[in-house]
Structures are given as C-alpha cells and as structure tokens.
Amino acid sequence: MLSAILILVGLAAFFGLVLGYASVRFKVEGDPLSDQVDSLLPQTQCGQCSYAGCRPYAEAIAAGEAPINKCPPGGETTILALADLLDVEPMELDEEAGETPEQPEVAIIVEKDCIGCTLCIQACPVDAIMGAAKQMHTIIESECTGCELCLPPCPVDCILMVPLKTTTKNWKFKQPTPVENTYPVIPILTEAQHESKL
C-alpha cells in the first residue's frame, strides 16, 4: 500500500512539473483575437471610431465592447472581413463615425503659407509630417494615412487634402457595364413542333 501511495505522489509531482514547464514554455503573450482584428484594420490611427487608434479599437471589438462598423477608412471591406473573422452578421457603416472616401486622400502642405508652428506635427498619429519650429513643414506622402487630424490645429489653413495619385500599386480596375444582348433569340423547336409547322 505504501508503494502505491509513493507511485501516486511521484506521478502527481511529475505531471505537475510537466504542466508547470508547459505553462511557461507555451505562454501566449497578448490576445490572439485582438491581434487578428488589429491586422484587418487599416492602421490609419485616425480616431474616427472614438478610440485612440486601431489597436484600442481592435481590443474593444475582441472583448465584445464595440461594434465592427465604426471604421470609415476601412469601409465595407473591413466590415466584411471582421464579420467573417468573428462569425457575426455584417452591418452598415456607422454614419456617426464618418463616411468612407470614394478615393483615398493624403494631406499636402502649401509650403509658402506654412509658418512652422509644429501643431500639425503634434497632431499626426503616424509621424508623416517633417519640419521644425519656425521652419517650413512637409508631408511624407507614403506615410500619410489621410486621417485629417492635422487639419483642425493648423492656424493658417495651409494643409489640404488631395486625392492619392494613381499608381500601379493603388489602381483599381472598374467593372465594365454589362451590355444587353442585341442578337435575336431564335426558338428551338422540337421535332413535333417542326412537323406541325410543315
């Protein structure tokens, strides 16, 4: 009987060590669902969803605290991808969050009007604006997400939103309009119908 107790204690200790090692070795950092949701968001960090950026919004969606339809830059494509990932019904874009632009836009600075106040630099969530105090600023077009957060702080209104230049990377093929069939429809007669016509 003593040997049975020692065997059980030994097995319990062994499996305890294995489980302890596995919990340390295979520990998952963060929330995998939040990471998946975040990878589907457009990473504009615009705040139009009422969250500070894409990551906090992704965490709220993963926790079930926010709907999937509050991202205007992502639009319908992002809503459908999130609905597919979370296995929920797709929904219309929330009108309070804003509208999805038909064509992506980026900000430009009218450099001759810029006074170098640096307020736009402080407002940009993705560091797409270069410049220094009392010096002309410029926008790195490839980094700009078109979030428009730099527009309100500019005291001289020297920042404009312009459509993104069409390149081979962002060009989208427009679906052709369907053409109606203009050929006459010739009925196919059965043998009996053909004989009756004769």
Backbone as a chain_set.jsonl record, in Angstrom:
{"seq": "MLSAILILVGLAAFFGLVLGYASVRFKVEGDPLSDQVDSLLPQTQCGQCSYAGCRPYAEAIAAGEAPINKCPPGGETTILALADLLDVEPMELDEEAGETPEQPEVAIIVEKDCIGCTLCIQACPVDAIMGAAKQMHTIIESECTGCELCLPPCPVDCILMVPLKTTTKNWKFKQPTPVENTYPVIPILTEAQHESKL", "coords": {"N": [[0.822, -1.188, 0.0], [1.976, 1.189, 0.738], [3.768, 1.526, -1.332], [2.032, 2.04, -3.458], [0.982, 4.537, -2.767], [3.321, 6.071, -2.833], [3.907, 5.856, -5.548], [1.696, 7.201, -6.697], [2.104, 9.783, -5.605], [4.553, 10.364, -6.786], [3.827, 10.341, -9.525], [2.014, 12.482, -9.52], [3.729, 14.611, -8.848], [5.449, 14.512, -11.049], [3.709, 15.068, -13.27], [2.837, 17.557, -12.446], [5.228, 19.053, -12.645], [5.596, 18.854, -15.436], [3.304, 20.194, -16.412], [3.753, 22.725, -15.271], [6.127, 23.477, -16.601], [5.136, 23.516, -19.25], [3.26, 25.6, -19.104], [4.901, 27.81, -18.838], [6.629, 27.599, -21.053], [4.92, 27.542, -23.322], [3.456, 29.873, -23.172], [1.093, 32.307, -24.117], [1.455, 35.46, -25.371], [-0.359, 38.429, -24.954], [-3.542, 38.997, -26.616], [-4.679, 36.771, -28.9], [-6.928, 37.059, -30.609], [-7.375, 39.818, -30.591], [-5.058, 40.618, -31.905], [-5.507, 39.521, -34.458], [-7.814, 40.931, -35.256], [-6.775, 43.522, -35.213], [-4.933, 43.333, -37.295], [-6.589, 43.378, -39.491], [-7.624, 45.918, -39.564], [-7.225, 49.267, -40.966], [-5.013, 50.695, -40.003], [-4.793, 53.512, -39.791], [-4.903, 55.124, -37.6], [-6.693, 57.162, -36.986], [-8.744, 57.851, -35.228], [-11.465, 58.145, -35.704], [-13.254, 56.254, -34.957], [-13.796, 56.698, -32.375], [-11.946, 55.729, -30.626], [-8.536, 55.728, -29.419], [-6.819, 54.791, -31.352], [-6.066, 52.246, -33.827], [-5.343, 49.851, -32.506], [-6.483, 50.007, -29.791], [-9.192, 50.026, -30.567], [-9.391, 47.534, -31.827], [-8.97, 45.856, -29.627], [-11.249, 46.456, -28.154], [-13.241, 45.507, -29.881], [-12.59, 42.766, -29.913], [-13.133, 42.137, -27.27], [-15.822, 42.371, -27.263], [-16.967, 44.81, -26.775], [-17.323, 46.817, -28.59], [-18.873, 47.686, -31.715], [-18.435, 46.331, -35.092], [-18.509, 48.223, -37.074], [-17.403, 50.826, -37.135], [-15.318, 52.046, -38.542], [-14.444, 54.256, -40.76], [-12.219, 54.654, -42.658], [-11.578, 52.006, -43.308], [-13.958, 51.009, -44.304], [-16.503, 49.185, -46.15], [-15.135, 46.878, -46.902], [-13.438, 46.24, -44.732], [-15.359, 45.874, -42.736], [-16.711, 43.598, -43.698], [-14.597, 41.725, -43.623], [-14.041, 41.656, -40.865], [-16.495, 40.729, -39.906], [-16.5, 38.181, -41.012], [-14.267, 37.048, -39.717], [-15.064, 37.14, -36.999], [-17.394, 35.761, -37.082], [-19.958, 36.977, -37.248], [-22.915, 38.886, -38.156], [-22.599, 40.991, -41.017], [-22.699, 44.605, -41.039], [-24.043, 47.89, -41.779], [-21.94, 50.777, -42.358], [-21.316, 52.859, -39.596], [-22.905, 55.895, -39.437], [-22.304, 58.019, -37.772], [-19.601, 57.792, -37.309], [-18.407, 58.607, -39.648], [-17.821, 59.047, -43.211], [-16.864, 56.777, -45.792], [-14.241, 57.615, -47.879], [-14.572, 58.034, -51.415], [-12.341, 58.006, -53.035], [-9.057, 57.405, -51.975], [-7.366, 59.803, -49.913], [-4.644, 62.098, -49.346], [-2.772, 64.277, -47.217], [-1.478, 67.516, -48.02], [0.935, 70.124, -47.668], [0.727, 73.544, -48.164], [3.455, 74.96, -48.814], [4.514, 77.574, -48.942], [2.799, 79.022, -47.384], [3.085, 78.018, -44.856], [3.82, 78.482, -41.429], [5.44, 77.263, -39.635], [4.594, 76.287, -37.104], [4.425, 73.843, -35.791], [2.152, 72.529, -34.838], [0.703, 70.761, -36.396], [2.455, 68.651, -36.6], [2.442, 67.625, -34.033], [-0.159, 66.693, -33.949], [-0.289, 64.627, -35.783], [-0.811, 61.197, -36.049], [0.835, 59.248, -37.128], [3.364, 60.162, -37.628], [3.909, 61.493, -40.119], [4.649, 63.973, -40.916], [7.182, 66.276, -41.577], [9.467, 68.636, -40.215], [10.497, 71.632, -38.48], [10.432, 73.828, -35.606], [9.378, 77.046, -36.481], [10.141, 76.666, -39.071], [9.668, 75.614, -42.469], [7.231, 73.066, -43.132], [6.665, 69.705, -44.307], [4.913, 66.99, -45.874], [5.238, 63.499, -45.708], [4.294, 61.661, -48.209], [3.988, 58.881, -48.614], [3.694, 57.941, -46.054], [1.46, 59.147, -45.024], [-1.85, 58.718, -43.882], [-4.233, 59.866, -44.458], [-5.988, 60.743, -42.456], [-6.875, 63.218, -41.611], [-6.423, 64.528, -39.213], [-4.571, 66.509, -38.905], [-5.617, 68.831, -39.936], [-7.499, 70.509, -38.319], [-5.798, 71.723, -36.209], [-4.135, 73.515, -37.592], [-3.241, 76.852, -37.797], [-3.206, 78.582, -39.968], [-4.471, 77.42, -42.061], [-3.07, 75.916, -44.073], [-2.948, 73.346, -44.912], [-4.027, 70.879, -47.091], [-6.347, 68.447, -48.357], [-5.841, 66.054, -50.771], [-6.626, 63.965, -53.617], [-5.192, 60.699, -53.659], [-2.402, 59.983, -55.665], [-2.732, 58.074, -58.599], [-1.239, 55.008, -58.967], [0.536, 52.058, -60.069], [0.296, 50.442, -57.874], [-1.96, 51.217, -56.401], [-4.025, 51.363, -58.189], [-7.28, 50.607, -59.324], [-9.249, 48.346, -61.066], [-12.07, 49.2, -62.906], [-15.266, 47.817, -62.981], [-16.664, 46.705, -66.017], [-19.573, 48.033, -67.653], [-22.488, 46.075, -68.022], [-23.408, 44.717, -71.188], [-26.31, 44.737, -73.124], [-27.921, 41.943, -74.623], [-28.094, 42.003, -78.032], [-28.69, 40.367, -80.07], [-31.044, 38.524, -82.082], [-33.386, 36.29, -80.577], [-33.599, 32.972, -81.287], [-36.004, 30.593, -81.412], [-35.881, 27.206, -80.314], [-37.145, 24.48, -81.86], [-39.048, 21.574, -81.157], [-39.112, 18.245, -82.564], [-41.729, 17.501, -83.118], [-43.061, 19.968, -83.091], [-41.823, 21.14, -85.267], [-42.685, 19.515, -87.387], [-45.417, 20.062, -87.288], [-45.45, 22.671, -88.167], [-44.824, 22.363, -90.791]], "CA": [[0.0, 0.0, 0.0], [2.891, 2.337, 0.781], [4.345, 1.71, -2.667], [1.001, 2.651, -4.309], [0.924, 5.952, -2.394], [4.545, 6.699, -3.363], [3.773, 5.933, -7.012], [0.743, 8.289, -6.975], [2.774, 11.051, -5.288], [5.562, 10.56, -7.831], [3.132, 10.717, -10.763], [1.468, 13.835, -9.333], [4.855, 15.542, -8.923], [5.938, 14.522, -12.435], [2.761, 15.793, -14.12], [2.872, 18.958, -12.0], [6.4, 19.663, -13.274], [5.338, 18.95, -16.888], [2.33, 21.282, -16.628], [4.421, 23.985, -14.948], [7.036, 23.797, -17.713], [4.327, 23.839, -20.427], [2.632, 26.912, -18.935], [5.931, 28.827, -19.075], [7.176, 27.445, -22.403], [3.924, 27.804, -24.352], [2.652, 31.013, -22.757], [0.683, 33.172, -25.221], [1.501, 36.876, -24.998], [-1.42, 39.234, -25.549], [-4.775, 38.343, -27.013], [-4.565, 36.445, -30.326], [-8.059, 37.603, -31.355], [-7.107, 41.259, -30.773], [-4.03, 40.736, -32.948], [-6.129, 39.241, -35.749], [-8.688, 42.061, -35.578], [-5.901, 44.667, -35.496], [-4.307, 43.171, -38.616], [-7.588, 43.683, -40.521], [-7.91, 47.361, -39.569], [-6.333, 49.947, -41.926], [-3.865, 51.308, -39.311], [-4.7, 54.958, -40.031], [-4.819, 55.758, -36.275], [-7.398, 58.443, -37.171], [-9.607, 58.139, -34.094], [-12.856, 58.355, -36.097], [-14.056, 55.225, -34.295], [-13.873, 57.183, -30.988], [-10.852, 55.143, -29.858], [-7.277, 56.448, -29.646], [-6.12, 54.247, -32.511], [-6.577, 50.959, -34.31], [-5.142, 48.792, -31.506], [-7.537, 50.032, -28.771], [-10.465, 49.639, -31.193], [-9.319, 46.089, -32.026], [-9.149, 45.22, -28.317], [-12.66, 46.61, -27.784], [-14.016, 44.573, -30.714], [-12.312, 41.405, -29.443], [-13.786, 41.968, -25.975], [-17.269, 42.491, -27.45], [-17.402, 46.106, -26.25], [-17.523, 47.767, -29.689], [-19.332, 47.049, -32.955], [-17.417, 46.227, -36.139], [-18.835, 49.141, -38.164], [-17.038, 52.198, -36.785], [-14.043, 52.398, -39.174], [-14.648, 54.802, -42.111], [-11.161, 54.379, -43.641], [-11.642, 50.613, -43.735], [-15.166, 50.875, -45.099], [-17.232, 47.93, -46.25], [-14.192, 45.758, -46.99], [-13.016, 45.893, -43.373], [-16.525, 45.359, -42.011], [-16.936, 42.213, -44.149], [-13.5, 40.889, -43.127], [-14.239, 41.489, -39.421], [-17.672, 39.866, -39.721], [-16.076, 36.818, -41.346], [-13.375, 36.584, -38.656], [-15.775, 36.985, -35.726], [-18.591, 34.976, -37.342], [-21.147, 37.775, -36.939], [-23.553, 39.448, -39.343], [-22.076, 42.299, -41.437], [-23.619, 45.716, -40.827], [-23.724, 49.12, -42.498], [-21.004, 51.667, -41.684], [-21.933, 53.799, -38.663], [-22.871, 57.241, -40.016], [-21.692, 58.946, -36.819], [-18.141, 57.682, -37.405], [-17.975, 59.331, -40.839], [-18.054, 58.4, -44.491], [-15.696, 56.223, -46.468], [-13.986, 58.396, -49.09], [-14.606, 57.253, -52.656], [-10.954, 57.853, -53.467], [-8.178, 57.725, -50.846], [-6.752, 61.128, -49.946], [-3.495, 62.381, -48.487], [-2.617, 65.695, -46.921], [-0.308, 68.241, -48.529], [1.108, 71.433, -47.043], [1.092, 74.65, -49.056], [4.67, 75.291, -48.072], [4.751, 79.031, -48.865], [1.93, 79.574, -46.349], [3.391, 77.389, -43.574], [4.551, 79.373, -40.503], [6.319, 76.446, -38.799], [4.115, 76.278, -35.713], [4.56, 72.443, -35.345], [0.912, 71.96, -34.296], [0.32, 69.614, -37.221], [3.363, 67.543, -36.261], [1.956, 67.059, -32.772], [-1.453, 66.044, -34.172], [-0.186, 63.492, -36.708], [-0.624, 59.956, -35.289], [1.77, 58.324, -37.773], [4.625, 60.881, -37.88], [4.082, 61.676, -41.56], [4.979, 65.378, -41.182], [8.561, 66.649, -41.236], [9.675, 70.066, -40.069], [10.995, 72.083, -37.184], [9.813, 75.08, -35.175], [9.633, 78.234, -37.3], [10.659, 76.228, -40.372], [8.641, 75.054, -43.334], [6.936, 71.657, -42.925], [6.226, 68.957, -45.473], [4.284, 65.711, -45.534], [5.752, 62.317, -46.394], [3.071, 61.123, -48.799], [3.886, 57.428, -48.443], [3.351, 57.643, -44.657], [0.186, 59.791, -44.679], [-2.993, 57.813, -43.953], [-5.417, 60.628, -44.826], [-6.909, 60.782, -41.321], [-7.333, 64.609, -41.49], [-6.233, 65.058, -37.861], [-3.679, 67.67, -38.95], [-6.328, 70.0, -40.451], [-8.027, 71.463, -37.326], [-4.863, 72.546, -35.44], [-3.355, 74.457, -38.408], [-3.817, 78.192, -37.624], [-3.234, 79.339, -41.23], [-5.161, 76.576, -43.055], [-2.185, 75.647, -45.207], [-2.957, 71.907, -45.195], [-5.134, 70.498, -47.964], [-6.491, 67.032, -48.654], [-5.904, 65.835, -52.221], [-6.717, 62.535, -53.937], [-3.932, 59.975, -53.785], [-2.024, 59.783, -57.066], [-2.928, 56.704, -59.055], [-0.032, 54.294, -59.38], [0.249, 50.644, -60.316], [0.031, 49.773, -56.599], [-3.286, 51.525, -55.86], [-5.009, 51.446, -59.266], [-8.303, 49.579, -59.251], [-9.961, 48.135, -62.312], [-13.501, 49.423, -62.803], [-16.04, 46.782, -63.649], [-17.357, 47.223, -67.195], [-21.026, 47.972, -67.586], [-22.955, 44.946, -68.825], [-24.005, 45.047, -72.482], [-27.5, 43.937, -73.366], [-27.851, 41.065, -75.78], [-28.827, 42.604, -79.144], [-28.951, 39.357, -81.084], [-32.407, 37.981, -81.964], [-33.482, 34.981, -79.943], [-34.193, 32.007, -82.207], [-36.531, 29.488, -80.605], [-35.524, 25.855, -80.729], [-38.379, 23.709, -81.981], [-38.945, 20.121, -81.058], [-39.42, 17.599, -83.852], [-43.187, 17.541, -83.309], [-43.416, 21.341, -83.47], [-41.297, 21.367, -86.604], [-43.567, 18.824, -88.319], [-46.702, 20.76, -87.328], [-45.299, 23.889, -88.955], [-44.763, 21.968, -92.206]], "C": [[0.871, 1.259, 0.0], [3.49, 2.604, -0.592], [3.336, 2.364, -3.611], [0.905, 4.156, -4.029], [2.144, 6.686, -2.951], [4.486, 6.849, -4.881], [2.827, 7.083, -7.385], [1.368, 9.658, -6.702], [3.824, 11.362, -6.353], [4.942, 10.992, -9.148], [2.58, 12.142, -10.671], [2.58, 14.874, -9.449], [5.368, 15.664, -10.363], [5.013, 15.346, -13.336], [2.663, 17.266, -13.72], [4.044, 19.706, -12.619], [6.195, 19.853, -14.781], [4.376, 20.099, -17.173], [2.938, 22.65, -16.316], [5.355, 24.427, -16.059], [6.244, 24.229, -18.943], [3.697, 25.216, -20.302], [3.622, 28.044, -19.159], [6.392, 28.799, -20.529], [6.191, 27.874, -23.488], [2.986, 28.953, -23.985], [2.358, 31.903, -23.963], [0.665, 34.611, -24.724], [0.358, 37.613, -25.69], [-2.639, 38.382, -25.882], [-4.711, 38.046, -28.509], [-5.705, 37.014, -31.16], [-7.875, 39.094, -31.596], [-6.078, 41.475, -31.87], [-4.625, 40.508, -34.329], [-7.029, 40.396, -36.187], [-7.846, 43.27, -35.972], [-5.263, 44.548, -36.876], [-5.283, 43.46, -39.753], [-7.916, 45.165, -40.607], [-6.871, 48.103, -40.409], [-5.119, 50.646, -41.316], [-3.685, 52.789, -39.654], [-4.545, 55.731, -38.729], [-5.583, 57.091, -36.25], [-8.305, 58.809, -36.007], [-11.061, 58.356, -34.455], [-13.789, 57.344, -35.458], [-14.3, 55.561, -32.828], [-12.875, 56.49, -30.063], [-9.555, 55.834, -30.257], [-6.508, 55.96, -30.86], [-6.694, 52.894, -32.871], [-6.442, 49.857, -33.262], [-6.199, 48.835, -30.402], [-8.912, 49.631, -29.324], [-10.507, 48.125, -31.398], [-9.545, 45.356, -30.703], [-10.601, 45.31, -27.866], [-13.546, 45.675, -28.594], [-13.83, 43.148, -30.202], [-12.998, 41.12, -28.11], [-15.309, 42.052, -26.077], [-17.83, 43.806, -26.961], [-17.691, 47.127, -27.346], [-18.025, 47.019, -30.916], [-18.236, 47.096, -34.025], [-17.572, 47.289, -37.22], [-18.45, 50.592, -37.89], [-15.743, 52.668, -37.441], [-14.274, 52.923, -40.595], [-13.494, 54.54, -43.075], [-11.182, 52.939, -44.148], [-12.847, 50.328, -44.605], [-15.767, 49.485, -45.082], [-16.303, 46.721, -46.279], [-13.766, 45.291, -45.603], [-14.163, 45.311, -42.571], [-16.781, 43.903, -42.397], [-15.852, 41.268, -43.627], [-13.653, 40.63, -41.626], [-15.427, 40.568, -39.138], [-17.312, 38.417, -39.995], [-15.195, 36.237, -40.239], [-14.138, 36.259, -37.377], [-17.056, 36.167, -35.853], [-19.853, 35.696, -36.845], [-21.715, 38.32, -38.243], [-22.885, 40.774, -39.719], [-23.13, 43.377, -41.219], [-23.15, 46.929, -41.631], [-22.743, 49.955, -41.675], [-21.764, 52.654, -40.811], [-21.782, 55.212, -39.201], [-22.216, 58.254, -39.081], [-20.171, 58.92, -36.897], [-17.601, 58.458, -38.601], [-18.274, 58.539, -42.088], [-16.751, 57.856, -45.044], [-15.441, 57.049, -47.719], [-13.999, 57.505, -50.322], [-13.201, 57.0, -53.174], [-10.065, 58.213, -52.288], [-7.51, 59.081, -51.019], [-5.539, 61.182, -49.035], [-3.429, 63.885, -48.271], [-1.393, 66.253, -47.637], [-0.261, 69.582, -47.81], [1.47, 72.433, -48.125], [2.274, 75.323, -48.374], [4.92, 76.792, -47.964], [3.897, 79.688, -47.777], [2.248, 79.054, -44.947], [4.224, 78.331, -42.698], [5.444, 78.591, -39.535], [5.897, 76.358, -37.353], [4.241, 74.904, -35.044], [3.275, 71.839, -34.763], [0.459, 70.741, -35.097], [1.196, 68.403, -36.907], [2.877, 66.844, -34.997], [0.651, 66.285, -32.969], [-1.354, 64.78, -35.009], [0.08, 62.199, -35.941], [0.413, 59.011, -35.881], [3.098, 58.98, -38.146], [4.921, 61.047, -39.369], [4.479, 63.105, -41.913], [6.392, 65.667, -40.696], [8.652, 68.165, -41.131], [10.196, 70.38, -38.686], [10.32, 73.41, -36.855], [10.309, 76.243, -36.025], [10.298, 77.902, -38.635], [9.493, 75.636, -41.168], [8.48, 73.552, -43.049], [6.563, 71.021, -44.255], [5.696, 67.604, -45.02], [4.904, 64.598, -46.363], [4.527, 61.567, -46.917], [2.909, 59.629, -48.563], [3.501, 57.034, -47.016], [1.973, 58.173, -44.276], [-0.957, 58.812, -44.882], [-4.282, 58.541, -44.314], [-6.425, 60.771, -43.708], [-7.474, 62.175, -41.05], [-7.163, 65.193, -40.085], [-5.319, 66.284, -37.832], [-4.403, 68.942, -39.394], [-6.797, 70.966, -39.359], [-6.964, 72.288, -36.587], [-4.126, 73.611, -36.254], [-3.968, 75.85, -38.331], [-3.927, 78.987, -38.929], [-3.89, 78.55, -42.365], [-4.307, 76.316, -44.29], [-2.105, 74.164, -45.55], [-4.21, 71.575, -45.995], [-5.161, 68.98, -48.106], [-6.666, 66.882, -50.16], [-6.006, 64.339, -52.488], [-5.323, 61.926, -54.102], [-3.636, 59.739, -55.255], [-2.178, 58.314, -57.431], [-1.608, 56.131, -59.55], [-0.415, 52.844, -59.658], [-0.074, 49.892, -59.026], [-1.378, 50.036, -56.088], [-4.373, 51.625, -56.928], [-5.99, 50.295, -59.142], [-9.06, 49.544, -60.563], [-11.446, 48.364, -62.085], [-14.219, 48.338, -63.585], [-16.733, 47.375, -64.871], [-18.863, 47.114, -67.021], [-21.505, 46.827, -68.466], [-23.636, 45.433, -70.104], [-25.197, 44.131, -72.701], [-27.315, 43.105, -74.628], [-28.708, 41.66, -76.898], [-29.132, 41.603, -80.252], [-30.378, 38.83, -80.937], [-32.371, 36.584, -81.353], [-34.214, 34.051, -80.898], [-34.695, 30.835, -81.375], [-36.111, 28.141, -81.186], [-36.801, 25.023, -80.71], [-38.092, 22.229, -81.781], [-39.338, 19.526, -82.403], [-40.92, 17.662, -84.142], [-43.641, 18.923, -83.737], [-42.968, 21.644, -84.889], [-42.208, 20.725, -87.66], [-44.915, 19.516, -88.43], [-46.638, 22.04, -88.134], [-45.271, 23.563, -90.438], [-46.184, 21.68, -92.672]], "O": [[0.55, 2.255, -0.648], [3.697, 3.755, -0.976], [3.722, 3.155, -4.471], [0.763, 4.953, -4.956], [2.019, 7.791, -3.478], [4.956, 7.844, -5.433], [3.128, 7.857, -8.294], [1.182, 10.59, -7.484], [3.96, 12.512, -6.771], [5.451, 11.892, -9.817], [2.668, 12.912, -11.627], [2.39, 15.912, -10.084], [5.68, 16.757, -10.836], [5.474, 16.215, -14.076], [2.429, 18.125, -14.57], [3.897, 20.845, -13.063], [6.572, 20.885, -15.337], [4.614, 20.892, -18.084], [2.668, 23.623, -17.019], [5.383, 25.602, -16.424], [6.618, 25.192, -19.613], [3.605, 25.938, -21.295], [3.24, 29.12, -19.618], [6.529, 29.846, -21.163], [6.588, 28.504, -24.469], [1.844, 28.994, -24.444], [3.259, 32.219, -24.741], [-0.049, 34.942, -23.777], [0.139, 37.434, -26.888], [-2.746, 37.221, -25.486], [-4.69, 38.977, -29.314], [-5.486, 37.413, -32.303], [-8.181, 39.588, -32.681], [-6.202, 42.401, -32.673], [-4.288, 41.222, -35.273], [-7.01, 40.795, -37.352], [-8.156, 43.962, -36.942], [-5.073, 45.557, -37.556], [-4.853, 43.756, -40.868], [-8.436, 45.621, -41.625], [-5.747, 47.622, -40.553], [-4.271, 51.143, -42.057], [-2.557, 53.265, -39.79], [-4.1, 56.879, -38.746], [-5.17, 58.035, -35.576], [-8.606, 59.988, -35.822], [-11.844, 58.727, -33.58], [-15.0, 57.561, -35.423], [-14.943, 54.79, -32.115], [-12.951, 56.648, -28.845], [-9.483, 56.457, -31.316], [-5.622, 56.663, -31.347], [-7.684, 52.45, -32.29], [-7.332, 49.015, -33.138], [-6.776, 47.793, -30.09], [-9.698, 48.978, -28.636], [-11.542, 47.498, -31.169], [-10.239, 44.34, -30.671], [-11.132, 44.373, -27.271], [-14.499, 45.108, -28.059], [-14.802, 42.404, -30.071], [-13.4, 39.986, -27.85], [-16.01, 41.83, -25.09], [-19.037, 43.923, -26.748], [-18.244, 48.191, -27.067], [-17.659, 45.866, -31.141], [-17.241, 47.806, -33.88], [-16.831, 47.262, -38.203], [-19.122, 51.502, -38.376], [-15.12, 53.606, -36.944], [-14.3, 52.136, -41.541], [-13.758, 54.225, -44.235], [-10.838, 52.685, -45.303], [-12.783, 49.515, -45.527], [-15.575, 48.712, -44.144], [-16.639, 45.663, -45.745], [-13.736, 44.091, -45.329], [-13.973, 44.363, -41.81], [-17.039, 43.067, -41.531], [-16.149, 40.14, -43.232], [-13.422, 39.512, -41.165], [-15.37, 39.729, -38.239], [-17.768, 37.519, -39.287], [-15.352, 35.075, -39.864], [-13.893, 35.232, -36.744], [-17.73, 35.906, -34.856], [-20.686, 35.127, -36.138], [-21.085, 38.231, -39.297], [-22.627, 41.599, -38.843], [-24.326, 43.085, -41.216], [-22.013, 46.982, -42.1], [-22.712, 49.857, -40.448], [-22.76, 53.227, -41.252], [-20.663, 55.684, -39.404], [-21.637, 59.239, -39.54], [-19.519, 59.917, -36.587], [-16.46, 58.918, -38.574], [-18.906, 57.484, -42.031], [-15.676, 58.403, -44.798], [-16.338, 57.179, -48.553], [-13.51, 56.376, -50.293], [-12.901, 55.922, -53.686], [-10.295, 59.241, -51.65], [-7.135, 59.464, -52.127], [-5.424, 60.415, -48.079], [-3.972, 64.662, -49.057], [-0.4, 65.553, -47.834], [-1.292, 70.11, -47.394], [2.396, 72.213, -48.906], [2.107, 76.147, -47.475], [5.492, 77.239, -46.969], [4.223, 80.776, -47.302], [1.74, 79.585, -43.959], [5.208, 78.908, -43.16], [6.13, 79.19, -38.706], [6.745, 76.354, -36.46], [4.166, 74.824, -33.818], [3.318, 70.726, -34.239], [-0.105, 69.801, -34.537], [0.728, 67.265, -36.944], [2.902, 65.617, -34.907], [0.381, 65.33, -32.241], [-2.25, 63.938, -34.952], [1.093, 62.1, -35.248], [0.834, 58.066, -35.213], [3.875, 58.404, -38.907], [6.032, 60.78, -39.826], [4.633, 63.422, -43.093], [6.755, 65.349, -39.563], [7.988, 68.887, -41.874], [10.318, 69.501, -37.833], [9.711, 74.038, -37.721], [11.508, 76.396, -36.255], [10.939, 78.755, -39.25], [8.48, 75.218, -40.608], [9.455, 72.857, -42.764], [6.194, 71.71, -45.207], [5.997, 67.139, -43.921], [5.074, 64.737, -47.574], [3.813, 60.919, -46.152], [1.794, 59.16, -48.334], [3.032, 55.919, -46.788], [1.377, 57.7, -43.308], [-1.038, 58.15, -45.917], [-5.324, 57.903, -44.463], [-7.618, 60.909, -43.979], [-8.46, 62.301, -40.324], [-7.713, 66.256, -39.799], [-5.295, 67.016, -36.842], [-3.856, 70.034, -39.242], [-6.512, 72.16, -39.463], [-7.2, 73.472, -36.35], [-3.546, 74.527, -35.671], [-5.109, 76.031, -38.756], [-4.667, 79.969, -38.987], [-3.858, 78.986, -43.516], [-4.77, 76.479, -45.418], [-1.292, 73.762, -46.382], [-5.319, 71.949, -45.614], [-4.132, 68.315, -47.99], [-7.541, 67.513, -50.753], [-5.534, 63.53, -51.689], [-4.405, 62.563, -54.618], [-4.522, 59.339, -56.011], [-1.8, 57.427, -56.666], [-0.952, 56.693, -60.428], [-1.574, 52.462, -59.494], [-0.659, 48.81, -59.078], [-1.951, 49.183, -55.411], [-5.521, 51.939, -56.611], [-5.6, 49.155, -58.888], [-9.46, 50.578, -61.099], [-12.025, 47.784, -61.166], [-13.832, 47.99, -64.701], [-17.333, 48.445, -64.773], [-19.364, 46.223, -66.335], [-20.971, 46.631, -69.558], [-24.349, 46.436, -70.096], [-25.118, 42.919, -72.496], [-26.639, 43.516, -75.571], [-29.919, 41.809, -76.733], [-29.758, 41.949, -81.254], [-30.88, 38.697, -79.821], [-31.445, 35.808, -81.585], [-35.351, 34.331, -81.276], [-33.91, 30.159, -80.709], [-36.005, 27.977, -82.401], [-37.451, 24.883, -79.674], [-37.048, 21.711, -82.179], [-39.841, 20.231, -83.277], [-41.326, 17.857, -85.287], [-44.488, 19.063, -84.619], [-43.668, 22.335, -85.629], [-42.469, 21.325, -88.703], [-45.504, 19.568, -89.509], [-47.636, 22.46, -88.72], [-45.652, 24.395, -91.261], [-46.393, 21.328, -93.833]]}, "num_chains": 1, "name": "protein.A"}
